[in-house]
Amino acid sequence: MAEIEMIVDRIYVSKMNYQRVVNLKEKASVNHYLPIWVGPLEADAIAIKLQSTSVSRPLAHDFICSIIKALDATLISIVINELRMDVFYAKTRLKYNGKIIEIDCRVGDAIAIAIRGNAPIFVEEEILKVAGQTW
């Protein structure tokens, strides 16, 4: 299946339910988006990095990226690979000892890790067809 590269467009609070939404935008498109509801901690972790805000101690996502680096692994990308019952699923892709390893991860955590590791964010094309929006 084809994967589409996305970028974080913005984070906002939904007026319907006051939950945080990360709005991903298709990198190669002007108006194709994928809104993803995430927890407040994950939204804050993403926003902190996007705004280049410094924190006194590493957050959990910083810690994970430090572990990846300490193990001499490389964060290759994340992919949002599944949508089941309105829940998005993601995997982080690492290169370790010459092998590509995919690790299941919550979407908000995966995006926060990708932002910290300067790794591309991909979405399976089928998910964009089902849950994507055009504005």
Backbone as a printed PyTorch tensor [residue, N CA C, xyz], in Angstrom:
tensor([[[  0.8250,  -1.1820,   0.0000],
         [  0.0000,   0.0000,   0.0000],
         [  0.8730,   1.2510,   0.0000]],

        [[  0.4220,   2.2910,  -0.6440],
         [  1.1860,   3.5310,  -0.7330],
         [  1.0860,   4.3310,   0.5610]],

        [[  2.1720,   5.0100,   0.8630],
         [  2.2150,   5.8760,   2.0370],
         [  2.3920,   7.3120,   1.5600]],

        [[  1.6880,   8.2270,   2.2030],
         [  1.7180,   9.6420,   1.8570],
         [  2.4560,  10.3820,   2.9790]],

        [[  3.4200,  11.2250,   2.5970],
         [  4.1480,  11.9820,   3.6120],
         [  3.3160,  13.1740,   4.0790]],

        [[  3.3070,  13.3750,   5.3910],
         [  2.5370,  14.4390,   6.0180],
         [  3.4550,  15.3120,   6.8680]],

        [[  2.9880,  16.5110,   7.1790],
         [  3.6800,  17.3880,   8.1210],
         [  2.6550,  17.8660,   9.1520]],

        [[  3.1290,  18.2570,  10.3240],
         [  2.2230,  18.8000,  11.3360],
         [  1.8770,  20.2270,  10.9130]],

        [[  0.6030,  20.4650,  10.6840],
         [  0.1280,  21.7800,  10.2670],
         [ -0.1580,  22.6560,  11.4780]],

        [[ -0.9020,  22.1060,  12.4300],
         [ -1.2260,  22.8520,  13.6460],
         [ -1.8150,  21.9180,  14.6850]],

        [[ -1.8850,  22.4280,  15.9100],
         [ -2.5280,  21.7210,  17.0190],
         [ -3.5880,  22.6650,  17.5590]],

        [[ -4.7760,  22.1420,  17.8020],
         [ -5.8430,  22.9970,  18.3200],
         [ -6.7390,  22.1930,  19.2540]],

        [[ -7.6160,  22.9030,  19.9490],
         [ -8.5840,  22.2730,  20.8400],
         [ -9.9210,  22.2350,  20.1160]],

        [[-10.5030,  21.0480,  20.0280],
         [-11.7830,  20.8740,  19.3570],
         [-12.8850,  21.6050,  20.1300]],

        [[-13.7060,  22.3600,  19.4320],
         [-14.8230,  23.0540,  20.0700],
         [-15.9550,  22.0940,  20.4250]],

        [[-15.9510,  20.9180,  19.7980],
         [-17.0090,  19.9360,  20.0600],
         [-16.8320,  19.2490,  21.4030]],

        [[-15.5800,  18.8740,  21.7250],
         [-15.3750,  18.0690,  22.9340],
         [-14.1670,  18.5220,  23.7580]],

        [[-13.5590,  19.6310,  23.3760],
         [-12.4190,  20.2240,  24.0780],
         [-11.1970,  19.3090,  24.1500]],

        [[-11.0980,  18.3700,  23.2240],
         [ -9.9110,  17.5240,  23.1360],
         [ -8.9470,  18.1280,  22.1330]],

        [[ -7.6640,  17.7610,  22.2750],
         [ -6.6490,  18.2940,  21.3750],
         [ -6.6250,  17.5170,  20.0650]],

        [[ -6.3830,  18.2590,  19.0020],
         [ -6.3330,  17.6820,  17.6700],
         [ -5.0160,  18.1060,  17.0180]],

        [[ -4.2970,  17.1230,  16.4970],
         [ -3.1240,  17.4130,  15.6810],
         [ -3.5990,  17.3350,  14.2420]],

        [[ -3.4260,  18.4180,  13.5260],
         [ -3.8420,  18.4460,  12.1330],
         [ -2.6130,  18.1940,  11.2620]],

        [[ -2.5990,  17.0460,  10.6040],
         [ -1.5210,  16.7410,   9.6720],
         [ -1.9330,  17.2240,   8.2880]],

        [[ -0.9620,  17.7090,   7.5370],
         [ -1.2100,  18.2000,   6.1840],
         [ -0.3510,  17.3900,   5.2260]],

        [[ -0.9350,  16.9840,   4.1190],
         [ -0.1630,  16.2700,   3.1010],
         [  0.9420,  17.1960,   2.5930]],

        [[  2.1740,  16.7080,   2.6450],
         [  3.3260,  17.5330,   2.2970],
         [  3.2660,  18.0400,   0.8540]],

        [[  2.7640,  17.2190,  -0.0430],
         [  2.7510,  17.5700,  -1.4610],
         [  1.4320,  18.1980,  -1.9110]],

        [[  0.5500,  18.5330,  -0.9700],
         [ -0.7610,  19.0690,  -1.3350],
         [ -1.0080,  20.3800,  -0.6010]],

        [[ -1.7990,  21.2120,  -1.2050],
         [ -2.1220,  22.4930,  -0.5880],
         [ -3.2580,  22.3530,   0.4220]],

        [[ -4.1720,  21.4270,   0.2020],
         [ -5.3880,  21.4230,   1.0030],
         [ -5.8780,  20.0380,   1.4510]],

        [[ -4.9930,  19.0810,   1.6300],
         [ -5.4080,  17.7510,   2.0690],
         [ -4.8980,  17.5220,   3.4830]],

        [[ -5.8110,  17.2910,   4.4210],
         [ -5.4800,  17.2260,   5.8410],
         [ -5.9880,  15.9480,   6.4820]],

        [[ -5.3970,  15.6260,   7.6420],
         [ -5.8550,  14.5110,   8.4560],
         [ -5.8660,  14.9600,   9.9100]],

        [[ -7.0620,  15.2100,  10.4780],
         [ -7.1400,  15.5700,  11.8980],
         [ -7.0750,  14.3100,  12.7650]],

        [[ -6.2490,  14.3770,  13.8080],
         [ -6.0760,  13.2370,  14.7030],
         [ -6.2130,  13.7150,  16.1430]],

        [[ -7.1610,  13.1270,  16.8790],
         [ -7.3330,  13.4680,  18.2770],
         [ -6.2420,  12.7740,  19.0760]],

        [[ -5.5870,  13.5480,  19.9420],
         [ -4.5190,  13.0070,  20.7850],
         [ -4.7390,  13.4760,  22.2220]],

        [[ -4.0440,  12.8330,  23.1480],
         [ -4.1250,  13.2160,  24.5470],
         [ -3.4300,  14.5450,  24.8040]],

        [[ -3.7580,  15.1850,  25.9300],
         [ -3.1690,  16.4930,  26.2380],
         [ -1.6540,  16.4380,  26.4370]],

        [[ -1.1400,  15.3770,  27.0190],
         [  0.3100,  15.2730,  27.2250],
         [  1.0520,  15.1620,  25.8970]],

        [[  0.5010,  14.3630,  24.9840],
         [  1.1300,  14.2030,  23.6760],
         [  1.0470,  15.5070,  22.8800]],

        [[ -0.1120,  16.1780,  22.9360],
         [ -0.2680,  17.4530,  22.2320],
         [  0.7240,  18.4810,  22.7690]],

        [[  0.8660,  18.5310,  24.0890],
         [  1.8200,  19.4710,  24.6840],
         [  3.2510,  19.1320,  24.2800]],

        [[  3.5730,  17.8440,  24.2480],
         [  4.9300,  17.4330,  23.8610],
         [  5.2290,  17.8220,  22.4160]],

        [[  4.2510,  17.6920,  21.5520],
         [  4.4290,  18.0820,  20.1500],
         [  4.5790,  19.6020,  20.0570]],

        [[  3.7010,  20.3180,  20.7440],
         [  3.7340,  21.7860,  20.6940],
         [  5.0330,  22.3430,  21.2620]],

        [[  5.5130,  21.7680,  22.3450],
         [  6.7630,  22.2380,  22.9610],
         [  7.9020,  22.1730,  21.9630]],

        [[  7.9920,  21.0770,  21.2380],
         [  9.0780,  20.9280,  20.2600],
         [  8.8790,  21.8470,  19.0520]],

        [[  7.6580,  21.9400,  18.5690],
         [  7.3910,  22.7970,  17.4050],
         [  7.6710,  24.2600,  17.7080]],

        [[  7.4490,  24.6600,  18.9490],
         [  7.6580,  26.0520,  19.3380],
         [  9.0740,  26.2970,  19.8670]],

        [[  9.9030,  25.2570,  19.8270],
         [ 11.2840,  25.3410,  20.3180],
         [ 11.3570,  25.8280,  21.7610]],

        [[ 10.3950,  25.4030,  22.5590],
         [ 10.3680,  25.7450,  23.9730],
         [ 11.3090,  24.8120,  24.7200]],

        [[ 12.0830,  25.3600,  25.6230],
         [ 12.9910,  24.5060,  26.3920],
         [ 12.3180,  24.0940,  27.6980]],

        [[ 12.6390,  22.9060,  28.1360],
         [ 12.1430,  22.3880,  29.4100],
         [ 13.3530,  22.0310,  30.2740]],

        [[ 13.1590,  22.0740,  31.5810],
         [ 14.2960,  21.8690,  32.4810],
         [ 14.7850,  20.4200,  32.4950]],

        [[ 13.8990,  19.4910,  32.2820],
         [ 14.2510,  18.0640,  32.2750],
         [ 13.6630,  17.4140,  31.0340]],

        [[ 14.2700,  16.3400,  30.5510],
         [ 13.7480,  15.6850,  29.3420],
         [ 12.3360,  15.1260,  29.5600]],

        [[ 11.4960,  15.3110,  28.5700],
         [ 10.1820,  14.6890,  28.5820],
         [ 10.3240,  13.2340,  28.1410]],

        [[  9.2610,  12.4680,  28.3000],
         [  9.3090,  11.0340,  27.9470],
         [  9.7460,  10.8340,  26.4960]],

        [[  9.2870,  11.6920,  25.5970],
         [  9.6380,  11.5400,  24.1770],
         [ 11.1040,  11.8800,  23.9280]],

        [[ 11.6320,  12.8320,  24.6810],
         [ 13.0660,  13.1360,  24.6020],
         [ 13.8680,  11.9280,  25.0840]],

        [[ 13.3880,  11.3260,  26.1620],
         [ 14.0360,  10.1470,  26.7330],
         [ 14.0670,   8.9950,  25.7210]],

        [[ 12.9510,   8.7800,  25.0400],
         [ 12.8920,   7.7160,  24.0320],
         [ 13.9010,   7.9810,  22.9140]],

        [[ 13.9680,   9.2200,  22.4600],
         [ 14.9360,   9.5620,  21.4060],
         [ 16.3670,   9.3810,  21.8960]],

        [[ 16.6160,   9.6690,  23.1660],
         [ 17.9500,   9.4440,  23.7520],
         [ 18.2890,   7.9580,  23.7950]],

        [[ 17.3120,   7.1370,  24.0910],
         [ 17.5320,   5.6810,  24.1050],
         [ 17.8690,   5.1970,  22.6920]],

        [[ 17.1140,   5.6610,  21.7100],
         [ 17.3740,   5.2710,  20.3150],
         [ 18.8120,   5.6110,  19.9420]],

        [[ 19.2170,   6.8280,  20.2790],
         [ 20.5740,   7.2740,  19.9580],
         [ 21.6260,   6.4710,  20.7290]],

        [[ 21.3790,   6.2180,  22.0130],
         [ 22.3360,   5.4810,  22.8380],
         [ 22.5300,   4.0490,  22.3440]],

        [[ 21.4980,   3.4840,  21.7530],
         [ 21.5790,   2.1270,  21.2050],
         [ 22.1690,   2.1080,  19.8010]],

        [[ 22.5690,   3.2730,  19.3240],
         [ 23.1280,   3.4260,  17.9840],
         [ 22.1330,   2.9930,  16.9090]],

        [[ 20.8650,   3.2970,  17.1800],
         [ 19.8030,   3.0520,  16.2110],
         [ 19.4510,   4.3850,  15.5590]],

        [[ 18.6810,   4.3200,  14.4820],
         [ 18.2490,   5.5130,  13.7700],
         [ 16.7430,   5.4750,  13.6020]],

        [[ 16.1010,   6.5840,  13.9570],
         [ 14.6760,   6.7160,  13.7010],
         [ 14.5040,   7.0620,  12.2270]],

        [[ 13.8810,   6.1780,  11.4800],
         [ 13.7180,   6.3750,  10.0380],
         [ 12.4550,   7.1660,   9.7310]],

        [[ 11.3370,   6.7560,  10.3360],
         [ 10.0560,   7.4130,  10.0810],
         [  9.0270,   6.8580,  11.0430]],

        [[  7.8530,   7.4750,  10.9890],
         [  6.6900,   6.8580,  11.6170],
         [  5.6430,   6.7020,  10.5280]],

        [[  4.7580,   5.7640,  10.7150],
         [  3.6730,   5.5770,   9.7530],
         [  2.3820,   5.3370,  10.5270]],

        [[  1.3720,   6.0890,  10.1680],
         [  0.0310,   5.8600,  10.6930],
         [ -0.5720,   4.8410,   9.7550]],

        [[ -0.6920,   3.6320,  10.2620],
         [ -0.9330,   2.4920,   9.3800],
         [ -2.2960,   1.8340,   9.5160]],

        [[ -3.0880,   2.2960,  10.4640],
         [ -4.3600,   1.6130,  10.6440],
         [ -5.3630,   2.5570,  11.2940]],

        [[ -6.6310,   2.3490,  10.9810],
         [ -7.7400,   3.0660,  11.5970],
         [ -8.8120,   2.0340,  11.9010]],

        [[ -9.0380,   1.8270,  13.2050],
         [-10.0420,   0.8500,  13.6380],
         [-10.9690,   1.5000,  14.6440]],

        [[-12.2590,   1.4740,  14.3550],
         [-13.2640,   2.0150,  15.2700],
         [-12.8770,   3.4310,  15.7260]],

        [[-12.5100,   4.2720,  14.7630],
         [-12.1480,   5.6770,  14.9790],
         [-10.8760,   5.8690,  15.8010]],

        [[-10.0510,   4.8440,  15.9100],
         [ -8.7690,   4.9450,  16.6150],
         [ -7.6550,   4.7220,  15.5940]],

        [[ -6.7230,   5.6810,  15.5490],
         [ -5.5640,   5.5710,  14.6650],
         [ -4.4760,   4.7620,  15.3480]],

        [[ -3.7560,   3.9880,  14.5460],
         [ -2.6230,   3.1940,  15.0320],
         [ -1.3840,   3.5980,  14.2430]],

        [[ -0.2450,   3.5300,  14.9210],
         [  0.9980,   3.9500,  14.2580],
         [  2.1310,   2.9930,  14.6120]],

        [[  3.1770,   3.0820,  13.8060],
         [  4.4080,   2.3300,  14.0680],
         [  5.5840,   3.2790,  13.8970]],

        [[  6.5830,   3.0890,  14.7190],
         [  7.8460,   3.7860,  14.5220],
         [  8.7560,   2.8270,  13.7690]],

        [[  9.5120,   3.3810,  12.8540],
         [ 10.4620,   2.5590,  12.0890],
         [ 11.8720,   2.9570,  12.4980]],

        [[ 12.6120,   1.9700,  12.9740],
         [ 13.9910,   2.1860,  13.3890],
         [ 14.9150,   1.3300,  12.5490]],

        [[ 16.1110,   1.8170,  12.3560],
         [ 17.1590,   0.9920,  11.7620],
         [ 18.1210,   0.6560,  12.8910]],

        [[ 18.3140,  -0.6300,  13.1180],
         [ 19.1680,  -1.1010,  14.2080],
         [ 19.9310,  -2.3420,  13.7450]],

        [[ 21.2340,  -2.2770,  13.8570],
         [ 22.0870,  -3.3890,  13.4090],
         [ 21.8010,  -3.7840,  11.9620]],

        [[ 21.5540,  -2.8000,  11.1260],
         [ 21.3320,  -3.0520,   9.7080],
         [ 19.9460,  -3.5590,   9.3550]],

        [[ 19.0680,  -3.6740,  10.3410],
         [ 17.7100,  -4.1670,  10.0960],
         [ 16.6990,  -3.0560,  10.3600]],

        [[ 15.5940,  -3.1060,   9.6400],
         [ 14.4830,  -2.1870,   9.8700],
         [ 13.5350,  -2.8690,  10.8510]],

        [[ 13.2490,  -2.1580,  11.9320],
         [ 12.3580,  -2.6700,  12.9720],
         [ 11.1550,  -1.7460,  13.0540]],

        [[  9.9570,  -2.2970,  13.0550],
         [  8.7410,  -1.5170,  13.2450],
         [  8.1750,  -1.8160,  14.6270]],

        [[  7.8960,  -0.7450,  15.3790],
         [  7.4040,  -0.8990,  16.7440],
         [  6.0670,  -0.1790,  16.8740]],

        [[  5.0650,  -0.8870,  17.3710],
         [  3.7390,  -0.3210,  17.5860],
         [  3.8280,   0.8520,  18.5540]],

        [[  3.0740,   1.9110,  18.2770],
         [  3.1610,   3.1190,  19.0830],
         [  1.8410,   3.8760,  18.9890]],

        [[  1.4290,   4.5220,  20.0730],
         [  0.2520,   5.3850,  19.9870],
         [  0.5670,   6.5440,  19.0370]],

        [[ -0.4290,   6.9960,  18.3200],
         [ -0.2250,   8.0090,  17.2910],
         [  0.3780,   9.2890,  17.8570]],

        [[ -0.1450,   9.7960,  18.9510],
         [  0.3780,  11.0330,  19.5270],
         [  1.8360,  10.9010,  19.9270]],

        [[  2.1790,   9.7570,  20.5180],
         [  3.5690,   9.5040,  20.8970],
         [  4.4600,   9.4060,  19.6610]],

        [[  3.9660,   8.7180,  18.6350],
         [  4.7480,   8.5590,  17.4050],
         [  5.0360,   9.9170,  16.7660]],

        [[  4.0390,  10.7880,  16.7280],
         [  4.2420,  12.1220,  16.1420],
         [  5.2380,  12.9170,  16.9790]],

        [[  5.1140,  12.8590,  18.3020],
         [  6.0430,  13.5810,  19.1830],
         [  7.4750,  13.0880,  18.9910]],

        [[  7.6500,  11.7910,  18.8060],
         [  8.9850,  11.2260,  18.5820],
         [  9.5100,  11.6370,  17.2090]],

        [[  8.6530,  11.5900,  16.1890],
         [  9.0760,  11.9820,  14.8400],
         [  9.5190,  13.4400,  14.8080]],

        [[  8.7820,  14.3060,  15.4840],
         [  9.1340,  15.7310,  15.5210],
         [ 10.5110,  15.9100,  16.1630]],

        [[ 10.7670,  15.1910,  17.2450],
         [ 12.0550,  15.3140,  17.9390],
         [ 13.2080,  14.7260,  17.1230]],

        [[ 12.9180,  13.6600,  16.3990],
         [ 13.9620,  12.9850,  15.6360],
         [ 14.0710,  13.4640,  14.1970]],

        [[ 13.3550,  14.5140,  13.8530],
         [ 13.3430,  15.0320,  12.4740],
         [ 13.0770,  13.9200,  11.4610]],

        [[ 12.1490,  13.0450,  11.8020],
         [ 11.8170,  11.9140,  10.9430],
         [ 10.5060,  12.1990,  10.2030]],

        [[ 10.3880,  11.7160,   8.9870],
         [  9.1450,  11.9340,   8.2380],
         [  7.9600,  11.1850,   8.8580]],

        [[  6.7970,  11.7630,   8.6620],
         [  5.5290,  11.1880,   9.1190],
         [  4.7700,  10.7280,   7.8810]],

        [[  4.4020,   9.4590,   7.8550],
         [  3.6480,   8.9200,   6.7300],
         [  2.2850,   8.4270,   7.1950]],

        [[  1.3380,   8.4280,   6.2660],
         [  0.0030,   7.8790,   6.5030],
         [ -0.3220,   6.9620,   5.3350]],

        [[ -0.8540,   5.8050,   5.6570],
         [ -1.3060,   4.8960,   4.5980],
         [ -2.3750,   5.6010,   3.7610]],

        [[ -2.2600,   5.4880,   2.4590],
         [ -3.1630,   6.1590,   1.5300],
         [ -4.6320,   5.8440,   1.8170]],

        [[ -4.9270,   4.6210,   2.1590],
         [ -6.3100,   4.2030,   2.4270],
         [ -6.8960,   4.9650,   3.6120]],

        [[ -6.0820,   5.2520,   4.6220],
         [ -6.5480,   6.0080,   5.7880],
         [ -6.8930,   7.4360,   5.3740]],

        [[ -6.0710,   8.0210,   4.5150],
         [ -6.3850,   9.3720,   4.0330],
         [ -7.6890,   9.3990,   3.2310]],

        [[ -7.9350,   8.3380,   2.4800],
         [ -9.1880,   8.2760,   1.7120],
         [-10.3980,   8.2300,   2.6380]],

        [[-10.2580,   7.5370,   3.7570],
         [-11.3710,   7.3570,   4.6940],
         [-11.5290,   8.5410,   5.6490]],

        [[-10.4080,   9.0150,   6.2130],
         [-10.4850,  10.0120,   7.2940],
         [ -9.9280,  11.3830,   6.9190]],

        [[ -9.3330,  11.4960,   5.7530],
         [ -8.7620,  12.7790,   5.3410],
         [ -9.8150,  13.7980,   4.9830]],

        [[ -9.4150,  15.0550,   5.0280],
         [-10.3140,  16.1370,   4.6820],
         [ -9.6480,  17.0630,   3.6820]],

        [[-10.4420,  17.6530,   2.8250],
         [ -9.9280,  18.6350,   1.8710],
         [-10.5710,  19.9740,   2.2140]],

        [[ -9.7070,  20.9930,   2.3680],
         [-10.1990,  22.3490,   2.6960],
         [ -9.8020,  23.3060,   1.6330]]])
